[in-house]
Amino acid sequence: MATNNEAVVAIAQTAGKFTSSIVLQADNKYIDVKSILGLFTTLVNTKSYELHVHGPDADEAKAAVSEVFAKYGLDVKVVAE
């Protein structure tokens, strides 16, 4: 589980650098990616994720957060709004 803990912290820290709203859709739940607790409970149980990003630095946020997901082997699809 160590990698999952690392992934959660890395994702939340990366998301925290942006002002955009970054929301992860997993199954039927929506989680604020900046919330370590929300991420922790979600990344454990779900295998496929959708990322919804809105805000002034959305493009940079999408790229950075997607990169962290990929680094930890998590499958995420960025949803174009």
Backbone torsions as a table, in degrees:
resi	resn	phi	psi	omega
1	MET	NA	-10.7	-176.2
2	ALA	-56.3	-42.5	-178.9
3	THR	-63.7	-35.4	177.9
4	ASN	-63.2	-44.0	177.0
5	ASN	-59.0	-45.8	179.3
6	GLU	-60.9	-43.6	-179.2
7	ALA	-61.3	-45.0	-179.3
8	VAL	-59.0	-48.8	-178.6
9	VAL	-64.7	-44.3	-179.0
10	ALA	-63.2	-42.2	-179.5
11	ILE	-65.6	-46.8	-178.7
12	ALA	-63.9	-41.4	179.7
13	GLN	-65.7	-41.9	179.5
14	THR	-63.9	-46.4	-179.3
15	ALA	-62.0	-35.6	-178.2
16	GLY	-64.1	-15.6	-180.0
17	LYS	-79.2	-11.3	-174.8
18	PHE	-111.1	151.2	177.8
19	THR	-86.0	-19.4	-179.6
20	SER	-61.0	153.2	171.7
21	SER	-78.3	126.6	-179.5
22	ILE	-124.2	111.8	-175.1
23	VAL	-120.7	135.2	179.7
24	LEU	-103.2	126.5	174.4
25	GLN	-101.0	123.4	178.8
26	ALA	-132.5	120.9	-171.9
27	ASP	54.3	-121.4	179.7
28	ASN	-108.8	19.1	-178.4
29	LYS	-107.5	148.3	174.4
30	TYR	-117.1	126.2	-175.3
31	ILE	-124.5	134.2	173.5
32	ASP	-71.1	119.4	-175.3
33	VAL	-65.0	-18.1	179.3
34	LYS	-81.0	-5.2	-179.8
35	SER	-95.7	109.7	-178.4
36	ILE	-61.6	-42.2	-178.5
37	LEU	-64.5	-45.0	178.6
38	GLY	-60.4	-43.3	178.9
39	LEU	-64.0	-44.5	-175.0
40	PHE	-58.0	-45.1	-177.9
41	THR	-72.7	-25.2	-176.1
42	THR	-87.1	-43.7	-176.7
43	LEU	-64.4	-23.6	-179.4
44	VAL	-71.2	-37.6	-169.0
45	ASN	-102.6	-8.2	-170.8
46	THR	-123.8	148.9	-177.9
47	LYS	-111.8	-19.3	-176.2
48	SER	-129.5	134.6	-171.4
49	TYR	-131.4	151.9	170.5
50	GLU	-121.9	138.3	-178.1
51	LEU	-108.9	125.8	177.2
52	HIS	-114.6	119.2	-176.8
53	VAL	-124.8	128.6	178.8
54	HIS	-133.2	134.1	174.2
55	GLY	146.0	-179.3	-173.9
56	PRO	-66.7	-28.1	-179.5
57	ASP	-116.0	34.7	-175.0
58	ALA	-57.9	-43.1	-176.8
59	ASP	-62.5	-45.6	179.0
60	GLU	-64.7	-40.7	-179.3
61	ALA	-63.6	-44.4	179.1
62	LYS	-57.8	-47.7	-177.3
63	ALA	-63.4	-46.9	-176.1
64	ALA	-66.3	-45.5	-177.5
65	VAL	-70.0	-40.0	177.7
66	SER	-59.5	-39.7	179.7
67	GLU	-61.0	-41.9	179.8
68	VAL	-67.4	-41.5	177.0
69	PHE	-58.3	-46.7	-178.4
70	ALA	-62.6	-40.1	-178.8
71	LYS	-58.1	-34.2	-179.1
72	TYR	-98.7	12.6	175.9
73	GLY	69.5	26.5	178.6
74	LEU	-97.2	133.5	-176.1
75	ASP	-87.2	111.5	179.9
76	VAL	-127.4	140.5	177.1
77	LYS	-114.2	125.0	177.7
78	VAL	-84.0	124.1	-177.8
79	VAL	-89.5	121.6	177.8
80	ALA	-79.1	124.2	-178.0
81	GLU	-90.5	NA	NA
